[in-house]
């Protein structure tokens, strides 16, 4: 749901989606089912093993 909102708001990349979500009001995040800690999301396009530092 958060990705849909971000795209409708104009996000055109994964990074833009994450920036949109982290900038949302915590009450909005709670209404769509994301925890308040969603404001600390990070995104990467690296493969999982590289992102984990392996």
N, C-alpha and C positions, 0 to 999 in steps of 0.2 A: 504494500500500500504506500509506504514512504517513497519508494522508487517511482511509482506512478505520479504521486504528487510532485516530486522533483522534476520529472520529465515534463509534466504539464506546466510547471513554472519556468521551464526553459533550459533545464540541465541537459547538456549534450554529451557528457562524458561521465565515466565512473567517478572521477574526482569531483565533478560538479554535483553529482547526486549526493556524495558524502558531505560536501560543503553545505548543501541545502539542508540535509537532515540535521547536521550538527548545529545549524543556525536556527532550527525550529524551537518554538516554545515547548518546554517540558510537558505542559498540559496537553498540547496537541499530540506529542509523541505518546503520551499515556493513552489518549483516546484511540489511537490506531494500534495500540498493543505493544509499543516499544518501551523498554524500561528507561528510566531517567538517565541511565548510564549510556544511552545511545548518543549522547552529546560528546562522548569520547571515542567515537568510531574512527577507524583508520582504514584506508583502502590501498590496495596495491594490485598491479597487474602482473606481478612476478609469480612464477610457479610456487606452490605451497612450500616445497622443500627449500627453495632459495629464500623466500620470505622469512622462513623460520631460522635461517642462518646455517643450514646444513650443507 
